[in-house]
Structure formats: C-alpha cells, structure tokens
C-alpha cells in the first residue's frame, strides 16, 4: 500500500512554491488559481483537501466524477472537467460542471451550449490547444484558434475564458517556457479582439515554474497534492 499523503502539508508547500515563483518572476500569487486534479482520487481525499482550503477540483472521467459529486454535494466545490470531451457525454458535463478546459471543436462547444441548464450560470470554458502538434493528443491546432474563438464567443450559455495546453514533456525549463510562451502570446493576440479572455490554464506538477513565469493563471496539480496517480 502506498503511503497516505499529507494533503494539508502538500497544499501548504505548493502555495509557498507559488508565492516564491511569483516573487521571482514579479507576479502576484493572487492572480493564480490552484486546481487540484482529483481524478482517480477518493471522495475522502478530496474532503481532506477541501478542509485544507482547496475549493477547485479537476476530473477527467465523467462517471467517477458524478459519483463524487453526489457524495460531496454538501461541500461548495467548483468542479472542472479537464479530460477529453466525447459528444455522448456533453449533456452530463454541461449539467454538472462549472468549468470545461478541454474544448477543441465547435461541435463540442455547441452541444455544451445547447445542453447547459438555463438555471445555471454560463459554463466557463477554455479551448485546448495542441501546441506541439502531437499526434494522438487532443487540442486544436494553433491556426484554428482564432476562428474557434470568434465562433464560440457567440454562444451565450458559454463563458469563453481562455486557453488550455498540455505541452510535450521535457525537463528543460527553457523548453518548457518556450512552449508556454506560445500560448501566452496567442492569448495576448486574441485579447485585442476579445478583451474578456483572462485565463491561461497551463502548468502541472512538473512544470509549474515555467508556467508561472509565462503567465499561467490556473495551475492543474495532481501528484504534488495527492501523491502518485492511482490506476483506474
């Protein structure tokens, strides 16, 4: 059995790291949201993180997420869907989540819009960008982004917030920063026409320094909080 993580201590240490990196790169820690990636993690571990002050949690597997939502409905959790969005699952995603980070096609955005319950606020979404053109990885090509933003910004039941990316893995801080810089510059260009875009969902446990250095506003951390990923 793996050793049980000290989630409260892990969150404290992560927030200190964020503060340190923000000081190093002359940013404000208040401008960065921490998303705890809780896919494959139990409701009990989520509750522990919640008790440590964490409010936003990211899930990739719909059925697993819905079960946790039922068990944790007494908590004021902000739920983020960060996995690949399949057409046959958009209704439940649109109904139950506050954010979706992984929209990469207009068809998916249209379905989420049409299926968003009227009693709920517009669904916050990010467009997933495939920066390095990796085969088999979700995400729109950079050349498609401007058109997608123009189209999706017309959907009133969606609140288009910005861009999300999962760059190719590398241990080089320089290369990590180069990848994230592409996303930041793309967002800055889009903001000239769409000034309400305010989110860069980028940076995970192994590249958070580079992400903060290049303007991330939302870090998606799982291993650093909960320990090694459990098998599904």
Secondary structure, 3 states (H helix, E strand, C coil): CCCCCCHHHHHHHHHHHHHHHHHHCCCCHHHCEEEEECCCCCHHHHHHHHHCCCCEEEECCHHHHHHHHHHCCCCCCEEEECCCCCHHHHHHHHHHCCEEEEECCHHHHHHHHHHCCCCCCCEEEEEEECCCCCCCCCCECHHHHHHHHHHHCCCCCEEEEEEEECCCCCCCHHHHHHHHHHHHHHHHHHHCCCCCCCEEECCCCCCHHHHHHCCCCEEEECHHHHCCCCCC
